[in-house]
């Protein structure tokens, strides 16, 4: 998910010029969202604030990504976990643990587990589904909501799609197609979690939300907040950056 | 009275072949019953012992709701309090902490259930420390060492001395990680342990999970000094914020099954005895039929009907008593053979497992005097009862009609 969002941010260069609610091309919006994956590269520093019933912690993470395939994240703070890194390449995830100086691959049975203690799962990192291909979608709402012109798109996964959700609701601002929130429903059509986007900022030539809040619905006291301190797009990244060898740097 | 038995014995010896056939059927029946009783008792007792003294214990204490989601945070408040009660009641107690995470060796990884135990207490309370397939169990002060389940070892390709990497979500939210040496591989104790147990010293566990002092389970075992309910009762008074469950409550299907096996044994023997009864009924009917003229004569001479009933019944009694005694001897011998050699069921159908608990696949016997006493009394009673019908029939003969026969 983080990656998806990274690329989301990375590729917000196509700001739609004339998106009138009446003749909205839904597929275009979803494609547009999906095409955000096709980034060249990005690099930045983010803060991840995880709050659960039992603990709360803040991580400072530097990240790099290349296209939709590769990404690398390295924890900068707190001290106890400094150097812990995650490499994602294709559908695989490896963690590097500096304390024991070992790399371990996350087995498929643990893909549903939490990533670094957050409310994101490992699966969120590797998921590469395309909304317009894996989901049947329709425009479910268009108009004013909370003083904002919004477009709401309902996406129901196609039968053969490898998707864990029963339904995904995407809301974007009508004016610029910037995301407002995404609601994830489980297979029983119960709202499972909500991702809110906030703090839209101009980064370079484009405006992006710099804060994302993931809220699990069954645990109202818990959430994961990701906010970007710094993002740079379309850099030339060294080729071996996304290698296991570099992971153990 | 001795005269009655003398007559009965003589009567029995009049048709040696018939008596011998009935006798051997009865002997066989008694021997089989005794052996079956002893085998069944062994199996039931063994199963209960496996449950109560291998790893589960007679009673377990958890925080309320812990068993539902096995959350790291639902630990027992003041575990010392319960350990003190256990000590006072002379019940052995093992405090354990559980956590979940990833276990990885070389390129293989798998989900694991981490156990934090105190090896010395575990050894006092349970026998699973002896159930080691390879290597050794944890020593009292072992450090950075783990003992793992058999199937987990297989899926991780673990050998003794392998380096196992643990990655877990610690209690403070951080990623706990550490390297341990595989010191031992457990034998099959339960399905769950086989598949996922990684057992380490309590101190190692608390460091890995940053979970100072957290205890999730206290397993209790009085080594059969007390019943599980009695053990639970010791703690009920002090238990306000914990859940106390006997193994019967923890494993209800298994407890029910063992209970049913026990009564099934008696139902089984009841069917046996019905068959025995019919056999004896047949024999005695034949015997009295042969002697219709005699009974007619006896009645003509003024013998009271009850006298004839006693005669016939005591004949059945002598027959069954001889059979029961000889049969018991044969049964004891069968049990002795079973004990010495055992029947290995594993060759017939793989490993023995029920409700995730492993059982000893070798059947032996556990003979108690009650089995022999029950068999002897039940056989005799059944035979005497079966002989009542022919006895009454003989007693009610009209002398004239009876003497006209043949």
Interface residues (C-beta under 8 A of the other chain):
Chain A: X50 X52 X53 X54 X55 X56 X57 X80 X81 X84 X95 X97 X99 X100 X102 X104 X105 X106 X107 X109 X110 X113 X114 X116 X117
Chain B: X73 X102 X104 X107 X108 X109 X110 X111 X165 X167 X169 X171 X172 X173 X174 X175 X177 X178 X179
